[in-house]
Amino acid sequence: MKLPIAVLLVASSLSLFAADLASQPGLVKSEFIYEAAPFPECHASTIVETKAGLVSAWFGGTREKNPDVGIWVSRFIGGKWTSPVEVANGVQSPTKRVPTWNPVLFQPKQGPLLLFFKVGPSPQTWWGEVVESDDGGVTWKNRRRLPDGILGPIKNKPVQLSDGTILSPTSNEDPETDAWRVYFERSTDNGRTWTATPFVNDGKTIGAIQPSMLFHPDGRLQAIGRSRQNRIFDVSSSDGGKTWGTMTLGALPNPNSGTDALTLKDGRHLIVYNHVPGLPGQWGGKRSPLNVAVSRDGRTWDAALVLEEEPNMEFSYPAVIQSADGLVQITYTWKRRRVKHAVVDPGKLVTHPMAEGAWPSK
């Protein structure tokens, strides 16, 4: 029997997908969170694990910065993702609506699931808001604006220290000076009140935003993330995030695109990022491929996986957590049209050194 072309194409793509999984040890699964949605574009996903399972969120609408952009949520139930549901938007009045941005899901050790997000016309003028869920993301309540001077986590997840302090990695894009500066917000009462640290960089020598947090055996905290200087930035704290040292540039390239990272249960560090330099004199650079690297010290990184690799396409803004089963859960923007979810077994990764920062050739 002769099969339809469409069936043959699907079978071919599945075969290639299976071969790709087999050729990259540690990559367990790669799937779309949704196939169709009531919005054409999406960006800036986030993921968290609750007692009820995985929850992901992102912003979606006609286009980034468009007033119709809202915050959408999907839950992983019974082995599949639920259809996206809008849980927040920027409606200010019957005649005014502004876009929403950069949702960040966070489950404290105690209390409800928190969903932070930004509201406003642009990253230079937005403000932070938060909403809560007591049922693992099914319903949401108690939406409120954060106090003036507190933005909430700007893109990547907060962390909770051993004493219960929540440390929220954040940053500011100054509308007057155009300086990109990192700072941190701290809460000792489970997110009810916050205090902000001073900026940890001048925003010009190194323009940096969107930090992620790493933990070291000696108690040191390390923040790494996006910079305008074509490399991942690096800054550390030895007092639980109250004060920070001098920001430097690390070894990994960065095309002025979002990253995310975490410290694994086995003590290694893992980062998801675009391993491609920026373009001098231009805004950022290419956002393909999308890569995973692993490090034992947070400074020297080994190549692990290539999640996506297609020229002239965008695969960006990853979010990463390690779930209770030890697997690494990653979500990211796929061509601005969908959100993709990848599952990685860190114990099965085969890593390779990067000579002079170059990704190993196949």
Summary of the structure (lengths in Angstrom):
residues: 362
radius of gyration: 19.7
end to end distance: 38.3
largest distance: 69.9
contacts: 1228
relative contact order: 0.13
helix: 7%
strand: 46%
